[in-house]
Amino acid sequence: MPNLGLEIKRKCRLCGKVFLIKTLDSYYCCKKCSDAAYAKKKRTEAREKKLALIAKSVPKVSEFISVREAVAIYGVERGMLYLMIRRGDIPSINIGTKMTRLNRKDLEKAFVKRPIAKYIKETPLPKKYSLEPEDCYTIGEICEKYHINDSSVWAHVRKYSIPSRQIGNYVYVPKEEIDNLYKSEE
């Protein structure tokens, strides 16, 4: 980066030390702070993902839930839940060692459900293709129909992971995928 003759100082987001920035998107004073912040971010993401999976696995019809499930559903810290149980703010039932159960209705009165994590998505079902010759184009047919080079077709087939099937000297690609890919260029 060329020197502009400006000295911009920032406060490190991790340790709080003031430093001169090298680039406009510098937020940490050194590599050690940057690595520590990255590790913290990854740990937080992993924890959120784990909590989202736990919250998703809890049946909606169960009236009583465990403390772990309550933490996952409502986003409250475990220590805070136990403190509220000891103070009597949240009624609980102890059905054995490490088997404290909380009434879901009482928790809904006290807390708001936490939003579901944005990176926990339903896994889509894989598409099923018919790779029979009558349901497919050959590479040559695609080149003729859409007036493009065969190397471009091959690049697009690889880039968009379009399935293909070779029978003899011909390679067949599903008509549906190719039409969707090139429909705006027709």
PyMOL commands that place a pseudoatom at each C-alpha (Angstrom):
pseudoatom trace, name=CA, resn=MET, resi=1, chain=A, elem=C, hetatm=0, pos=[0.000, 0.000, 0.000]
pseudoatom trace, name=CA, resn=PRO, resi=2, chain=A, elem=C, hetatm=0, pos=[1.510, 3.346, -0.943]
pseudoatom trace, name=CA, resn=ASN, resi=3, chain=A, elem=C, hetatm=0, pos=[2.296, 5.721, 1.860]
pseudoatom trace, name=CA, resn=LEU, resi=4, chain=A, elem=C, hetatm=0, pos=[-0.252, 8.530, 1.989]
pseudoatom trace, name=CA, resn=GLY, resi=5, chain=A, elem=C, hetatm=0, pos=[1.558, 10.447, 4.684]
pseudoatom trace, name=CA, resn=LEU, resi=6, chain=A, elem=C, hetatm=0, pos=[-1.250, 9.780, 7.160]
pseudoatom trace, name=CA, resn=GLU, resi=7, chain=A, elem=C, hetatm=0, pos=[-0.895, 8.048, 10.476]
pseudoatom trace, name=CA, resn=ILE, resi=8, chain=A, elem=C, hetatm=0, pos=[-4.146, 6.471, 11.545]
pseudoatom trace, name=CA, resn=LYS, resi=9, chain=A, elem=C, hetatm=0, pos=[-4.321, 5.018, 15.024]
pseudoatom trace, name=CA, resn=ARG, resi=10, chain=A, elem=C, hetatm=0, pos=[-6.776, 2.402, 16.203]
pseudoatom trace, name=CA, resn=LYS, resi=11, chain=A, elem=C, hetatm=0, pos=[-7.450, 0.550, 19.378]
pseudoatom trace, name=CA, resn=CYS, resi=12, chain=A, elem=C, hetatm=0, pos=[-6.945, -3.225, 19.155]
pseudoatom trace, name=CA, resn=ARG, resi=13, chain=A, elem=C, hetatm=0, pos=[-10.290, -4.998, 19.456]
pseudoatom trace, name=CA, resn=LEU, resi=14, chain=A, elem=C, hetatm=0, pos=[-8.777, -7.740, 21.597]
pseudoatom trace, name=CA, resn=CYS, resi=15, chain=A, elem=C, hetatm=0, pos=[-6.165, -6.276, 23.941]
pseudoatom trace, name=CA, resn=GLY, resi=16, chain=A, elem=C, hetatm=0, pos=[-7.076, -2.570, 23.743]
pseudoatom trace, name=CA, resn=LYS, resi=17, chain=A, elem=C, hetatm=0, pos=[-3.570, -1.416, 22.788]
pseudoatom trace, name=CA, resn=VAL, resi=18, chain=A, elem=C, hetatm=0, pos=[-3.405, 1.639, 20.478]
pseudoatom trace, name=CA, resn=PHE, resi=19, chain=A, elem=C, hetatm=0, pos=[-1.484, 0.970, 17.246]
pseudoatom trace, name=CA, resn=LEU, resi=20, chain=A, elem=C, hetatm=0, pos=[-0.788, 2.495, 13.816]
pseudoatom trace, name=CA, resn=ILE, resi=21, chain=A, elem=C, hetatm=0, pos=[-2.803, 0.718, 11.142]
pseudoatom trace, name=CA, resn=LYS, resi=22, chain=A, elem=C, hetatm=0, pos=[-1.048, -0.757, 8.121]
pseudoatom trace, name=CA, resn=THR, resi=23, chain=A, elem=C, hetatm=0, pos=[-4.195, -1.227, 6.041]
pseudoatom trace, name=CA, resn=LEU, resi=24, chain=A, elem=C, hetatm=0, pos=[-7.664, 0.255, 6.339]
pseudoatom trace, name=CA, resn=ASP, resi=25, chain=A, elem=C, hetatm=0, pos=[-9.113, -3.036, 7.530]
pseudoatom trace, name=CA, resn=SER, resi=26, chain=A, elem=C, hetatm=0, pos=[-6.614, -3.599, 10.366]
pseudoatom trace, name=CA, resn=TYR, resi=27, chain=A, elem=C, hetatm=0, pos=[-8.417, -4.247, 13.636]
pseudoatom trace, name=CA, resn=TYR, resi=28, chain=A, elem=C, hetatm=0, pos=[-5.745, -6.018, 15.680]
pseudoatom trace, name=CA, resn=CYS, resi=29, chain=A, elem=C, hetatm=0, pos=[-2.331, -4.778, 16.765]
pseudoatom trace, name=CA, resn=CYS, resi=30, chain=A, elem=C, hetatm=0, pos=[-0.420, -7.997, 16.022]
pseudoatom trace, name=CA, resn=LYS, resi=31, chain=A, elem=C, hetatm=0, pos=[-0.724, -11.483, 14.605]
pseudoatom trace, name=CA, resn=LYS, resi=32, chain=A, elem=C, hetatm=0, pos=[-1.122, -12.953, 18.095]
pseudoatom trace, name=CA, resn=CYS, resi=33, chain=A, elem=C, hetatm=0, pos=[-4.250, -10.840, 18.735]
pseudoatom trace, name=CA, resn=SER, resi=34, chain=A, elem=C, hetatm=0, pos=[-5.581, -11.575, 15.253]
pseudoatom trace, name=CA, resn=ASP, resi=35, chain=A, elem=C, hetatm=0, pos=[-5.156, -15.338, 15.721]
pseudoatom trace, name=CA, resn=ALA, resi=36, chain=A, elem=C, hetatm=0, pos=[-6.741, -15.225, 19.177]
pseudoatom trace, name=CA, resn=ALA, resi=37, chain=A, elem=C, hetatm=0, pos=[-9.751, -13.301, 17.829]
pseudoatom trace, name=CA, resn=TYR, resi=38, chain=A, elem=C, hetatm=0, pos=[-10.126, -15.781, 14.961]
pseudoatom trace, name=CA, resn=ALA, resi=39, chain=A, elem=C, hetatm=0, pos=[-10.003, -18.737, 17.362]
pseudoatom trace, name=CA, resn=LYS, resi=40, chain=A, elem=C, hetatm=0, pos=[-12.601, -17.069, 19.596]
pseudoatom trace, name=CA, resn=LYS, resi=41, chain=A, elem=C, hetatm=0, pos=[-14.864, -16.466, 16.593]
pseudoatom trace, name=CA, resn=LYS, resi=42, chain=A, elem=C, hetatm=0, pos=[-14.585, -20.119, 15.522]
pseudoatom trace, name=CA, resn=ARG, resi=43, chain=A, elem=C, hetatm=0, pos=[-15.314, -21.367, 19.066]
pseudoatom trace, name=CA, resn=THR, resi=44, chain=A, elem=C, hetatm=0, pos=[-18.389, -19.129, 19.234]
pseudoatom trace, name=CA, resn=GLU, resi=45, chain=A, elem=C, hetatm=0, pos=[-19.639, -20.364, 15.864]
pseudoatom trace, name=CA, resn=ALA, resi=46, chain=A, elem=C, hetatm=0, pos=[-19.129, -24.000, 16.907]
pseudoatom trace, name=CA, resn=ARG, resi=47, chain=A, elem=C, hetatm=0, pos=[-21.004, -23.401, 20.182]
pseudoatom trace, name=CA, resn=GLU, resi=48, chain=A, elem=C, hetatm=0, pos=[-23.877, -21.681, 18.378]
pseudoatom trace, name=CA, resn=LYS, resi=49, chain=A, elem=C, hetatm=0, pos=[-24.086, -24.508, 15.876]
pseudoatom trace, name=CA, resn=LYS, resi=50, chain=A, elem=C, hetatm=0, pos=[-24.137, -27.092, 18.676]
pseudoatom trace, name=CA, resn=LEU, resi=51, chain=A, elem=C, hetatm=0, pos=[-26.853, -25.194, 20.566]
pseudoatom trace, name=CA, resn=ALA, resi=52, chain=A, elem=C, hetatm=0, pos=[-28.934, -24.831, 17.400]
pseudoatom trace, name=CA, resn=LEU, resi=53, chain=A, elem=C, hetatm=0, pos=[-28.744, -28.582, 16.785]
pseudoatom trace, name=CA, resn=ILE, resi=54, chain=A, elem=C, hetatm=0, pos=[-29.802, -29.290, 20.380]
pseudoatom trace, name=CA, resn=ALA, resi=55, chain=A, elem=C, hetatm=0, pos=[-32.688, -26.812, 20.131]
pseudoatom trace, name=CA, resn=LYS, resi=56, chain=A, elem=C, hetatm=0, pos=[-33.793, -28.356, 16.857]
pseudoatom trace, name=CA, resn=SER, resi=57, chain=A, elem=C, hetatm=0, pos=[-33.798, -31.879, 18.310]
pseudoatom trace, name=CA, resn=VAL, resi=58, chain=A, elem=C, hetatm=0, pos=[-36.124, -31.008, 21.223]
pseudoatom trace, name=CA, resn=PRO, resi=59, chain=A, elem=C, hetatm=0, pos=[-39.691, -32.109, 20.473]
pseudoatom trace, name=CA, resn=LYS, resi=60, chain=A, elem=C, hetatm=0, pos=[-42.157, -29.214, 20.445]
pseudoatom trace, name=CA, resn=VAL, resi=61, chain=A, elem=C, hetatm=0, pos=[-44.737, -31.230, 22.391]
pseudoatom trace, name=CA, resn=SER, resi=62, chain=A, elem=C, hetatm=0, pos=[-42.556, -31.967, 25.443]
pseudoatom trace, name=CA, resn=GLU, resi=63, chain=A, elem=C, hetatm=0, pos=[-43.840, -30.045, 28.447]
pseudoatom trace, name=CA, resn=PHE, resi=64, chain=A, elem=C, hetatm=0, pos=[-40.662, -30.368, 30.540]
pseudoatom trace, name=CA, resn=ILE, resi=65, chain=A, elem=C, hetatm=0, pos=[-37.166, -29.810, 29.208]
pseudoatom trace, name=CA, resn=SER, resi=66, chain=A, elem=C, hetatm=0, pos=[-33.676, -30.159, 30.656]
pseudoatom trace, name=CA, resn=VAL, resi=67, chain=A, elem=C, hetatm=0, pos=[-31.454, -27.240, 31.581]
pseudoatom trace, name=CA, resn=ARG, resi=68, chain=A, elem=C, hetatm=0, pos=[-29.216, -27.984, 28.591]
pseudoatom trace, name=CA, resn=GLU, resi=69, chain=A, elem=C, hetatm=0, pos=[-32.192, -27.833, 26.235]
pseudoatom trace, name=CA, resn=ALA, resi=70, chain=A, elem=C, hetatm=0, pos=[-33.400, -24.608, 27.885]
pseudoatom trace, name=CA, resn=VAL, resi=71, chain=A, elem=C, hetatm=0, pos=[-29.981, -23.037, 27.334]
pseudoatom trace, name=CA, resn=ALA, resi=72, chain=A, elem=C, hetatm=0, pos=[-30.137, -24.056, 23.669]
pseudoatom trace, name=CA, resn=ILE, resi=73, chain=A, elem=C, hetatm=0, pos=[-33.704, -22.874, 23.071]
pseudoatom trace, name=CA, resn=TYR, resi=74, chain=A, elem=C, hetatm=0, pos=[-33.726, -19.620, 25.048]
pseudoatom trace, name=CA, resn=GLY, resi=75, chain=A, elem=C, hetatm=0, pos=[-30.065, -18.582, 24.853]
pseudoatom trace, name=CA, resn=VAL, resi=76, chain=A, elem=C, hetatm=0, pos=[-29.707, -18.101, 28.614]
pseudoatom trace, name=CA, resn=GLU, resi=77, chain=A, elem=C, hetatm=0, pos=[-26.471, -19.024, 30.333]
pseudoatom trace, name=CA, resn=ARG, resi=78, chain=A, elem=C, hetatm=0, pos=[-26.549, -22.205, 32.379]
pseudoatom trace, name=CA, resn=GLY, resi=79, chain=A, elem=C, hetatm=0, pos=[-25.311, -20.508, 35.548]
pseudoatom trace, name=CA, resn=MET, resi=80, chain=A, elem=C, hetatm=0, pos=[-28.066, -17.905, 35.306]
pseudoatom trace, name=CA, resn=LEU, resi=81, chain=A, elem=C, hetatm=0, pos=[-30.716, -20.616, 34.964]
pseudoatom trace, name=CA, resn=TYR, resi=82, chain=A, elem=C, hetatm=0, pos=[-29.440, -22.429, 38.058]
pseudoatom trace, name=CA, resn=LEU, resi=83, chain=A, elem=C, hetatm=0, pos=[-29.324, -19.116, 39.964]
pseudoatom trace, name=CA, resn=MET, resi=84, chain=A, elem=C, hetatm=0, pos=[-32.951, -18.398, 39.028]
pseudoatom trace, name=CA, resn=ILE, resi=85, chain=A, elem=C, hetatm=0, pos=[-33.917, -21.944, 40.082]
pseudoatom trace, name=CA, resn=ARG, resi=86, chain=A, elem=C, hetatm=0, pos=[-32.215, -21.505, 43.491]
pseudoatom trace, name=CA, resn=ARG, resi=87, chain=A, elem=C, hetatm=0, pos=[-33.912, -18.125, 44.007]
pseudoatom trace, name=CA, resn=GLY, resi=88, chain=A, elem=C, hetatm=0, pos=[-37.280, -19.646, 43.081]
pseudoatom trace, name=CA, resn=ASP, resi=89, chain=A, elem=C, hetatm=0, pos=[-37.857, -17.433, 40.029]
pseudoatom trace, name=CA, resn=ILE, resi=90, chain=A, elem=C, hetatm=0, pos=[-38.258, -20.521, 37.838]
pseudoatom trace, name=CA, resn=PRO, resi=91, chain=A, elem=C, hetatm=0, pos=[-39.952, -23.606, 39.289]
pseudoatom trace, name=CA, resn=SER, resi=92, chain=A, elem=C, hetatm=0, pos=[-38.169, -26.877, 38.602]
pseudoatom trace, name=CA, resn=ILE, resi=93, chain=A, elem=C, hetatm=0, pos=[-38.502, -30.586, 39.229]
pseudoatom trace, name=CA, resn=ASN, resi=94, chain=A, elem=C, hetatm=0, pos=[-35.506, -32.707, 40.179]
pseudoatom trace, name=CA, resn=ILE, resi=95, chain=A, elem=C, hetatm=0, pos=[-36.117, -36.313, 39.113]
pseudoatom trace, name=CA, resn=GLY, resi=96, chain=A, elem=C, hetatm=0, pos=[-32.642, -37.585, 39.924]
pseudoatom trace, name=CA, resn=THR, resi=97, chain=A, elem=C, hetatm=0, pos=[-28.972, -36.733, 39.834]
pseudoatom trace, name=CA, resn=LYS, resi=98, chain=A, elem=C, hetatm=0, pos=[-28.346, -34.234, 37.032]
pseudoatom trace, name=CA, resn=MET, resi=99, chain=A, elem=C, hetatm=0, pos=[-31.980, -34.534, 35.952]
pseudoatom trace, name=CA, resn=THR, resi=100, chain=A, elem=C, hetatm=0, pos=[-33.468, -31.118, 36.651]
pseudoatom trace, name=CA, resn=ARG, resi=101, chain=A, elem=C, hetatm=0, pos=[-36.484, -30.454, 34.465]
pseudoatom trace, name=CA, resn=LEU, resi=102, chain=A, elem=C, hetatm=0, pos=[-38.088, -27.091, 33.771]
pseudoatom trace, name=CA, resn=ASN, resi=103, chain=A, elem=C, hetatm=0, pos=[-41.624, -26.370, 32.654]
pseudoatom trace, name=CA, resn=ARG, resi=104, chain=A, elem=C, hetatm=0, pos=[-41.577, -24.906, 29.171]
pseudoatom trace, name=CA, resn=LYS, resi=105, chain=A, elem=C, hetatm=0, pos=[-44.507, -22.549, 29.905]
pseudoatom trace, name=CA, resn=ASP, resi=106, chain=A, elem=C, hetatm=0, pos=[-42.627, -20.981, 32.838]
pseudoatom trace, name=CA, resn=LEU, resi=107, chain=A, elem=C, hetatm=0, pos=[-39.561, -20.466, 30.661]
pseudoatom trace, name=CA, resn=GLU, resi=108, chain=A, elem=C, hetatm=0, pos=[-41.623, -18.870, 27.889]
pseudoatom trace, name=CA, resn=LYS, resi=109, chain=A, elem=C, hetatm=0, pos=[-42.952, -16.348, 30.401]
pseudoatom trace, name=CA, resn=ALA, resi=110, chain=A, elem=C, hetatm=0, pos=[-39.439, -15.459, 31.559]
pseudoatom trace, name=CA, resn=PHE, resi=111, chain=A, elem=C, hetatm=0, pos=[-37.448, -15.582, 28.302]
pseudoatom trace, name=CA, resn=VAL, resi=112, chain=A, elem=C, hetatm=0, pos=[-37.783, -14.971, 24.590]
pseudoatom trace, name=CA, resn=LYS, resi=113, chain=A, elem=C, hetatm=0, pos=[-36.757, -17.793, 22.270]
pseudoatom trace, name=CA, resn=ARG, resi=114, chain=A, elem=C, hetatm=0, pos=[-33.418, -17.167, 20.640]
pseudoatom trace, name=CA, resn=PRO, resi=115, chain=A, elem=C, hetatm=0, pos=[-33.342, -16.931, 16.856]
pseudoatom trace, name=CA, resn=ILE, resi=116, chain=A, elem=C, hetatm=0, pos=[-32.265, -20.016, 14.960]
pseudoatom trace, name=CA, resn=ALA, resi=117, chain=A, elem=C, hetatm=0, pos=[-28.710, -19.769, 13.731]
pseudoatom trace, name=CA, resn=LYS, resi=118, chain=A, elem=C, hetatm=0, pos=[-28.374, -18.587, 10.169]
pseudoatom trace, name=CA, resn=TYR, resi=119, chain=A, elem=C, hetatm=0, pos=[-25.905, -21.296, 9.205]
pseudoatom trace, name=CA, resn=ILE, resi=120, chain=A, elem=C, hetatm=0, pos=[-28.056, -24.216, 10.301]
pseudoatom trace, name=CA, resn=LYS, resi=121, chain=A, elem=C, hetatm=0, pos=[-29.976, -24.959, 7.157]
pseudoatom trace, name=CA, resn=GLU, resi=122, chain=A, elem=C, hetatm=0, pos=[-32.065, -27.844, 6.082]
pseudoatom trace, name=CA, resn=THR, resi=123, chain=A, elem=C, hetatm=0, pos=[-29.996, -30.035, 3.826]
pseudoatom trace, name=CA, resn=PRO, resi=124, chain=A, elem=C, hetatm=0, pos=[-31.675, -30.046, 0.449]
pseudoatom trace, name=CA, resn=LEU, resi=125, chain=A, elem=C, hetatm=0, pos=[-32.541, -33.353, -1.119]
pseudoatom trace, name=CA, resn=PRO, resi=126, chain=A, elem=C, hetatm=0, pos=[-30.274, -34.217, -3.999]
pseudoatom trace, name=CA, resn=LYS, resi=127, chain=A, elem=C, hetatm=0, pos=[-31.770, -33.676, -7.443]
pseudoatom trace, name=CA, resn=LYS, resi=128, chain=A, elem=C, hetatm=0, pos=[-32.546, -36.769, -9.421]
pseudoatom trace, name=CA, resn=TYR, resi=129, chain=A, elem=C, hetatm=0, pos=[-31.674, -36.617, -13.081]
pseudoatom trace, name=CA, resn=SER, resi=130, chain=A, elem=C, hetatm=0, pos=[-32.542, -38.874, -15.938]
pseudoatom trace, name=CA, resn=LEU, resi=131, chain=A, elem=C, hetatm=0, pos=[-29.332, -39.349, -17.885]
pseudoatom trace, name=CA, resn=GLU, resi=132, chain=A, elem=C, hetatm=0, pos=[-30.993, -41.302, -20.664]
pseudoatom trace, name=CA, resn=PRO, resi=133, chain=A, elem=C, hetatm=0, pos=[-30.112, -40.024, -24.166]
pseudoatom trace, name=CA, resn=GLU, resi=134, chain=A, elem=C, hetatm=0, pos=[-33.692, -38.862, -24.875]
pseudoatom trace, name=CA, resn=ASP, resi=135, chain=A, elem=C, hetatm=0, pos=[-33.636, -36.569, -21.776]
pseudoatom trace, name=CA, resn=CYS, resi=136, chain=A, elem=C, hetatm=0, pos=[-30.190, -35.107, -22.509]
pseudoatom trace, name=CA, resn=TYR, resi=137, chain=A, elem=C, hetatm=0, pos=[-28.232, -32.997, -24.968]
pseudoatom trace, name=CA, resn=THR, resi=138, chain=A, elem=C, hetatm=0, pos=[-24.875, -33.996, -26.326]
pseudoatom trace, name=CA, resn=ILE, resi=139, chain=A, elem=C, hetatm=0, pos=[-22.070, -31.454, -26.068]
pseudoatom trace, name=CA, resn=GLY, resi=140, chain=A, elem=C, hetatm=0, pos=[-22.281, -30.885, -29.830]
pseudoatom trace, name=CA, resn=GLU, resi=141, chain=A, elem=C, hetatm=0, pos=[-26.035, -30.209, -29.663]
pseudoatom trace, name=CA, resn=ILE, resi=142, chain=A, elem=C, hetatm=0, pos=[-25.484, -27.637, -26.900]
pseudoatom trace, name=CA, resn=CYS, resi=143, chain=A, elem=C, hetatm=0, pos=[-22.808, -25.904, -29.011]
pseudoatom trace, name=CA, resn=GLU, resi=144, chain=A, elem=C, hetatm=0, pos=[-25.143, -25.717, -32.014]
pseudoatom trace, name=CA, resn=LYS, resi=145, chain=A, elem=C, hetatm=0, pos=[-28.255, -24.663, -30.090]
pseudoatom trace, name=CA, resn=TYR, resi=146, chain=A, elem=C, hetatm=0, pos=[-26.654, -21.923, -27.964]
pseudoatom trace, name=CA, resn=HIS, resi=147, chain=A, elem=C, hetatm=0, pos=[-23.825, -20.934, -30.365]
pseudoatom trace, name=CA, resn=ILE, resi=148, chain=A, elem=C, hetatm=0, pos=[-20.994, -21.382, -27.877]
pseudoatom trace, name=CA, resn=ASN, resi=149, chain=A, elem=C, hetatm=0, pos=[-17.676, -23.189, -27.941]
pseudoatom trace, name=CA, resn=ASP, resi=150, chain=A, elem=C, hetatm=0, pos=[-17.403, -26.729, -26.564]
pseudoatom trace, name=CA, resn=SER, resi=151, chain=A, elem=C, hetatm=0, pos=[-14.645, -25.691, -24.156]
pseudoatom trace, name=CA, resn=SER, resi=152, chain=A, elem=C, hetatm=0, pos=[-17.069, -23.129, -22.659]
pseudoatom trace, name=CA, resn=VAL, resi=153, chain=A, elem=C, hetatm=0, pos=[-19.714, -25.823, -22.282]
pseudoatom trace, name=CA, resn=TRP, resi=154, chain=A, elem=C, hetatm=0, pos=[-17.233, -28.099, -20.514]
pseudoatom trace, name=CA, resn=ALA, resi=155, chain=A, elem=C, hetatm=0, pos=[-16.139, -25.238, -18.238]
pseudoatom trace, name=CA, resn=HIS, resi=156, chain=A, elem=C, hetatm=0, pos=[-19.771, -24.564, -17.278]
pseudoatom trace, name=CA, resn=VAL, resi=157, chain=A, elem=C, hetatm=0, pos=[-20.504, -28.262, -16.696]
pseudoatom trace, name=CA, resn=ARG, resi=158, chain=A, elem=C, hetatm=0, pos=[-17.558, -28.457, -14.287]
pseudoatom trace, name=CA, resn=LYS, resi=159, chain=A, elem=C, hetatm=0, pos=[-18.210, -25.082, -12.638]
pseudoatom trace, name=CA, resn=TYR, resi=160, chain=A, elem=C, hetatm=0, pos=[-21.882, -25.766, -11.875]
pseudoatom trace, name=CA, resn=SER, resi=161, chain=A, elem=C, hetatm=0, pos=[-21.391, -29.502, -11.135]
pseudoatom trace, name=CA, resn=ILE, resi=162, chain=A, elem=C, hetatm=0, pos=[-23.805, -30.596, -13.821]
pseudoatom trace, name=CA, resn=PRO, resi=163, chain=A, elem=C, hetatm=0, pos=[-23.872, -34.389, -14.090]
pseudoatom trace, name=CA, resn=SER, resi=164, chain=A, elem=C, hetatm=0, pos=[-22.840, -35.985, -17.354]
pseudoatom trace, name=CA, resn=ARG, resi=165, chain=A, elem=C, hetatm=0, pos=[-22.807, -39.475, -18.819]
pseudoatom trace, name=CA, resn=GLN, resi=166, chain=A, elem=C, hetatm=0, pos=[-20.643, -40.848, -21.585]
pseudoatom trace, name=CA, resn=ILE, resi=167, chain=A, elem=C, hetatm=0, pos=[-22.045, -43.467, -23.935]
pseudoatom trace, name=CA, resn=GLY, resi=168, chain=A, elem=C, hetatm=0, pos=[-19.594, -44.419, -26.664]
pseudoatom trace, name=CA, resn=ASN, resi=169, chain=A, elem=C, hetatm=0, pos=[-18.186, -41.243, -28.244]
pseudoatom trace, name=CA, resn=TYR, resi=170, chain=A, elem=C, hetatm=0, pos=[-20.976, -38.984, -26.946]
pseudoatom trace, name=CA, resn=VAL, resi=171, chain=A, elem=C, hetatm=0, pos=[-21.282, -37.198, -23.606]
pseudoatom trace, name=CA, resn=TYR, resi=172, chain=A, elem=C, hetatm=0, pos=[-24.829, -36.530, -22.437]
pseudoatom trace, name=CA, resn=VAL, resi=173, chain=A, elem=C, hetatm=0, pos=[-25.860, -33.683, -20.126]
pseudoatom trace, name=CA, resn=PRO, resi=174, chain=A, elem=C, hetatm=0, pos=[-29.435, -33.196, -18.734]
pseudoatom trace, name=CA, resn=LYS, resi=175, chain=A, elem=C, hetatm=0, pos=[-31.568, -30.864, -20.893]
pseudoatom trace, name=CA, resn=GLU, resi=176, chain=A, elem=C, hetatm=0, pos=[-33.218, -29.311, -17.835]
pseudoatom trace, name=CA, resn=GLU, resi=177, chain=A, elem=C, hetatm=0, pos=[-29.911, -28.101, -16.341]
pseudoatom trace, name=CA, resn=ILE, resi=178, chain=A, elem=C, hetatm=0, pos=[-28.535, -26.804, -19.630]
pseudoatom trace, name=CA, resn=ASP, resi=179, chain=A, elem=C, hetatm=0, pos=[-31.772, -24.959, -20.475]
pseudoatom trace, name=CA, resn=ASN, resi=180, chain=A, elem=C, hetatm=0, pos=[-31.784, -23.354, -17.013]
pseudoatom trace, name=CA, resn=LEU, resi=181, chain=A, elem=C, hetatm=0, pos=[-28.158, -22.353, -17.398]
pseudoatom trace, name=CA, resn=TYR, resi=182, chain=A, elem=C, hetatm=0, pos=[-28.403, -20.811, -20.871]
pseudoatom trace, name=CA, resn=LYS, resi=183, chain=A, elem=C, hetatm=0, pos=[-32.060, -19.675, -20.946]
pseudoatom trace, name=CA, resn=SER, resi=184, chain=A, elem=C, hetatm=0, pos=[-31.197, -15.962, -20.661]
pseudoatom trace, name=CA, resn=GLU, resi=185, chain=A, elem=C, hetatm=0, pos=[-28.789, -16.203, -23.603]
pseudoatom trace, name=CA, resn=GLU, resi=186, chain=A, elem=C, hetatm=0, pos=[-31.312, -17.777, -25.992]
for i in range(1, 186): cmd.bond("trace and resi %d" % i, "trace and resi %d" % (i + 1))
show_as sticks, trace
zoom trace
